[in-house]
Amino acid sequence: MAKKFTLDEFFETLKKYNVEEIEGVRIEGDLEIEIEPGSGIDANLIGAIAMLSNYMQLIQEFGNFIYHTNMALTYLQRLSQALGIQMPAGMQMPSAQPAPAVQEVTPVEVPKFKIPEKLISAKFEPYKVEYPGTIEEVTLGATRADGGTREVTITIGGEKSLAFYNFDAQNPNIPVIAIDVFDRKPMLAKAVREHYEDVLEDPAEWAKKAVKDFGADLVTLHLISTDPLLEDTPASEAVKVVEDVLQAVKVPLIIGGSGNKEKDPEVLEKAAEVAEGERIMLASATLDMDWERIGNAAKKYGHVVLSWTQMDINNQKTLNRYLLKRVGIDRNSIVMDPTTAALGYGLDYAFTNMERIRISGLRGDTDLNFPMSSGTTNAWGAREAWMKDSPIEGDTPWGPRELRGPIWEIVTGMTLALAGVDMFMMMHPGALAVMKEWMKMLSGVIEESIENVDDWITMEV
């Protein structure tokens, strides 16, 4: 019959019967140990029990580790001996197992690396994508055979692939560059002004120098004197400058106003009239001005209209659709200007917008498959292009602005050329020269670009 008693009761029983020594007696049963603070239990025994608990936990987690098992059983055996309890047969110390024999590893022979004598030959295959759409071709200028007086005409557009992907002659027309001319002396950066110092008071001579000396493909004439905040020149008087420039140069013209939303439609309408037959481009029709009046003037006198929007592809689609559907302009008489933001002033946004427009046109969007123009002269609005030094105290030196300014215009132009721009409006003659040679090189017209990049980085400006 099982009986439960404590160690104190067990020892009291032995004392009661004057038992001093026990031999050959085996006590079987379950052992329960309760330890209370201050009970006087030997510290070694408490440590042994704590270690036992830890090792039993290790046994559960790592039962295959013989070392931990042996240590746990060792502490358990010591505890049993202290209490005079015989350990069950299933918990006897296991016999030592022989260490496993070390297997001999056969060494693997590593092949020696052989240095190739030459590079593997490969054939260059240009990446080709066939698009369903084609960019409209637009011709500016009219020769005598066409009823005008121009000696040359300029055709832009016609692309069937992205910019400079013309390995198989998919892009027939190289982008062109116009130089800006003004009908009154403007505020210009020193790096630009010094090239036109002798002609700033004469728009006709300015245009002539831009074409003959600097190689401009076209001339952009800005009638800024018509601005009501400046001279407020009447439209009928301002267009006399258009007649003078038409006589001075025989390349196609682009005519712009002052940017005044109320007066520009009148000015451009009058310019279209005096330049009838010359197929000029009217710059620009916008959604926030009387675009219909400008579009009708272009249609009536046989000109091209520049459709200008502020970096918004949806507005560009809308304005183009208005000109096509409401005005009835021919598809070969629209050029888009999605707005140029200069290097450091939103160039990435301008690039993304223009590239999206070009890809949409190539994919068949007939509201966007028109050539694009860039007002690259906006680069000169960046303070880094014209300021002598940084206005920030302790800033890194910017370097000579005589070189910095042209490079600012070049980088802006090059970036947008890769987005698909067909026409650039520029100012610095050195920037124009670099852009023209670079575009000819990418188009395959010339085999080599500038032999030494230092030629244009250190050129006299």
Sequence and secondary structure as in RCSB ss.txt:
>XXXX:A:sequence
MAKKFTLDEFFETLKKYNVEEIEGVRIEGDLEIEIEPGSGIDANLIGAIAMLSNYMQLIQEFGNFIYHTNMALTY
LQRLSQALGIQMPAGMQMPSAQPAPAVQEVTPVEVPKFKIPEKLISAKFEPYKVEYPGTIEEVTLGATRADGGTR
EVTITIGGEKSLAFYNFDAQNPNIPVIAIDVFDRKPMLAKAVREHYEDVLEDPAEWAKKAVKDFGADLVTLHLIS
TDPLLEDTPASEAVKVVEDVLQAVKVPLIIGGSGNKEKDPEVLEKAAEVAEGERIMLASATLDMDWERIGNAAKK
YGHVVLSWTQMDINNQKTLNRYLLKRVGIDRNSIVMDPTTAALGYGLDYAFTNMERIRISGLRGDTDLNFPMSSG
TTNAWGAREAWMKDSPIEGDTPWGPRELRGPIWEIVTGMTLALAGVDMFMMMHPGALAVMKEWMKMLSGVIEESI
ENVDDWITMEV
>XXXX:A:secstr
      HHHHHHHHHHTT     S    S       TTS   HHHHHHHHHHHHHHHHHHH TT HHHHHHHHHH
HHHHHHHHT    GGGS                        SS             S    EEEE   GGGTS  
S  EEEE  SSSTT  TTS   S  EEEEEEESS     HHHHHHHTTTTT HHHHHHHHHHTT  SEEEEE GG
G TTTT   HHHHHHHHHHHHHH  S EEEE  S TTTHHHHHHHHHHHTTTS  EEEEE TTS HHHHHHHHHH
HT EEEEE SS HHHHHHHHHIIIIII   GGGEEEE     TTTTHHHHHHHHHHHHHHHHTT TTT S BEE 
GGGGGGSHHHH SS SSTT      HHHHHHHHHHHHHHHHHHHT  EEEE  HHHHHHHHHHHHHHHTSSS   
S THHHHS   
